[in-house]
């Protein structure tokens, strides 16, 4: 049977299911990282007109299961440029850093500290938070997150989910994860892939 999902601005969708049920495959298909064998994915704007997948992807912030970190500063990793950072960009970046509780990294290591290739000098949880900040910095219309809190404890999971909800309040949030984090999102729906295979 086909999967039919309709998601509107201001809604969050939590995709759950056991390992191997296709959570990442579904999200990768939305990003066109993986071709679908049949069916179609349609993106529509406010006037209900279709837009191309390429145009839609420009408006999506994406966080993968294994986020890549560059051997540069936390600011450069979030903003994705190494010079010419404007005052507004810097201030918004700092707002994200504070909301995601990454100030300790700045306090301990300094603003110019290089995180190491692949983030080898920081923790898995810090890598996830920086990747989320990078996606949020884009101010996307849609954010897609694949297991974004897998390296975080309950306290930091709550921090991250509340930050995502705050910065994406009027946008679409799509997350693959476990049921427990649904309590941090309002106006949410749960799509359980375990039920799909029954």
Secondary structure as the mmCIF struct_conf table of DSSP 4:
data_model
#
loop_
_struct_conf.conf_type_id
_struct_conf.id
_struct_conf.beg_label_comp_id
_struct_conf.beg_label_asym_id
_struct_conf.beg_label_seq_id
_struct_conf.end_label_comp_id
_struct_conf.end_label_asym_id
_struct_conf.end_label_seq_id
TURN_TY1_P TURN_TY1_P1 UNK A 9 UNK A 10
STRN STRN1 UNK A 12 UNK A 16
BEND BEND1 UNK A 18 UNK A 18
TURN_TY1_P TURN_TY1_P2 UNK A 19 UNK A 20
BEND BEND2 UNK A 21 UNK A 22
HELX_RH_AL_P HELX_RH_AL_P1 UNK A 23 UNK A 30
TURN_TY1_P TURN_TY1_P3 UNK A 31 UNK A 32
BEND BEND3 UNK A 33 UNK A 34
BEND BEND4 UNK A 37 UNK A 39
STRN STRN2 UNK A 43 UNK A 44
TURN_TY1_P TURN_TY1_P4 UNK A 46 UNK A 47
BEND BEND5 UNK A 48 UNK A 48
STRN STRN3 UNK A 50 UNK A 51
HELX_RH_AL_P HELX_RH_AL_P2 UNK A 53 UNK A 57
TURN_TY1_P TURN_TY1_P5 UNK A 58 UNK A 59
STRN STRN4 UNK A 60 UNK A 63
TURN_TY1_P TURN_TY1_P6 UNK A 65 UNK A 66
BEND BEND6 UNK A 71 UNK A 72
HELX_RH_AL_P HELX_RH_AL_P3 UNK A 74 UNK A 79
BEND BEND7 UNK A 82 UNK A 83
HELX_RH_AL_P HELX_RH_AL_P4 UNK A 87 UNK A 99
TURN_TY1_P TURN_TY1_P7 UNK A 100 UNK A 101
HELX_RH_AL_P HELX_RH_AL_P5 UNK A 103 UNK A 109
TURN_TY1_P TURN_TY1_P8 UNK A 111 UNK A 112
HELX_RH_3T_P HELX_RH_3T_P1 UNK A 117 UNK A 119
TURN_TY1_P TURN_TY1_P9 UNK A 120 UNK A 121
BEND BEND8 UNK A 122 UNK A 122
HELX_RH_AL_P HELX_RH_AL_P6 UNK A 124 UNK A 137
TURN_TY1_P TURN_TY1_P10 UNK A 138 UNK A 139
BEND BEND9 UNK A 141 UNK A 141
STRN STRN5 UNK A 142 UNK A 146
BEND BEND10 UNK A 147 UNK A 147
TURN_TY1_P TURN_TY1_P11 UNK A 148 UNK A 151
HELX_RH_AL_P HELX_RH_AL_P7 UNK A 154 UNK A 167
TURN_TY1_P TURN_TY1_P12 UNK A 168 UNK A 170
BEND BEND11 UNK A 171 UNK A 171
STRN STRN6 UNK A 172 UNK A 176
BEND BEND12 UNK A 177 UNK A 177
HELX_RH_3T_P HELX_RH_3T_P2 UNK A 179 UNK A 184
BEND BEND13 UNK A 186 UNK A 187
STRN STRN7 UNK A 188 UNK A 192
HELX_RH_AL_P HELX_RH_AL_P8 UNK A 193 UNK A 196
TURN_TY1_P TURN_TY1_P13 UNK A 197 UNK A 197
#
